[in-house]
Amino acid sequence: MAYENTFYKFMCGYHLYVIVYRFLYPMVTTDDTHFGGDWKYLTHWNAMIQILYYIANGALVFNSDWKNKTSRYSHHVFACVVFPLAAFVTAMFWTLHTIDPSLVIDPNSEYQETAWMNHMKHTFVLLWVVVELVVVNHGYPMKFIGGATAFAVSGTYMVWVHVIYYVDSFWVYPILENLGWIPRLLFCAAIVGFYQVLYLIGHVVNSKVHVNKVKFTEYVHKYVFDTV
């Protein structure tokens, strides 16, 4: 519990810093007039969700009653949204960036992102959730409920991407512009499926890590402390 509280306090402070940094270095320029603004991007969804999640958990550290009352919802949000979304953003961005940077960054855009901002958005987001997966023993929801929530999150964003195109004739990610409708729909289905896989990975890792932590603690008490 002490490690958990310390972690959430640190993450609360870090994300307050992120808010200030994002204010000083906006994600898009004022020249971006496309429908949806910052909310076009899954990266922005992920950033806002992490900011709200970690600031809320950091505040709850100071009120154990409220923390206990909301822990069930916090576990659910982490399991179905925070972890798989961060993992998805990092995996997809750096995979596509490695293949061809123009697939995720418009080469004609005047917006020049700092390297620090890029890593805050696409690298550190995964680091923090992996650390949390190890530090905090999350109670995952029933498989059907968890899977349905994960499907709703990824499916909602895929629909949102197509709404933006319908309203503004603008594809949020350049790779979609290069695909026909059938390949595009298959791509979207693969995205939703990949998100489900990440949710399941989080579930398995969370279970394995904390079962092994319990076994290790029992071993230390049995063979170290009990023999002293």
C-alpha positions, 0 to 999 in steps of 0.5 A: 500500500505504501508503494502504491500511494507513493506511486500515485502521488508521483504520477499526480505531480508528473501529470500536473507538469504534463498539463503545464507543458502541453499548455506551453507546447500545444499538440496542434497549431491554431492553423489546424481547422479540421473538425475535432481539434485535438480530439481527432487523435487517439494520442490526445484521448490517451493523454487526457484519460491518463491525466484525469486517472492519475490526478484523481488517484493521487488525490484519493490517496489522501482520503482512504474512505473515498479511495476504498469506495472508488477502487472497484471503478479505478481497477476497471478503468485501468484494466479496460482503458488506461493500460490497453490504450497506452500500450496501443498508442505506443505500439502503433505509433512506433511501429508505423513510425519505424516503417514510414514516419509519414504514416503517422506524421504529416510531412507537409504540416508546419507543426514541429513537435519537440522530442520531449513532447513526442516521448511524453505522448508516445513512450512514457505513457506505456512506461507508467502503466507497466510500472503500475501493473507491477506496483498495484494489484488490480482487480480485473472485471469478469471477462465478458464485461472487461472485453465488452468495455475494451471493445466499446473503447476501441470501436468508439474511436474507429467510428469517430475517425470515420465521422471526422472524415464524413464531416470534414473529408479528412483522414486523421491518420495518413495511412487511412487515405492510402487504403480502399474501403475494404482494406480500411474496414479490415484495418479497423477490425484489426485495430479493434482486435489488437486492442482486445489482445492488449487488454488480455495481455494486461490481465495475464501479466497482472495475475502472474506478477502478483501471484509471484510477488505473493510467493516470493513474500511467503518464501522470504518469510519462511526461509529468511525471517523464520530462520533468524 
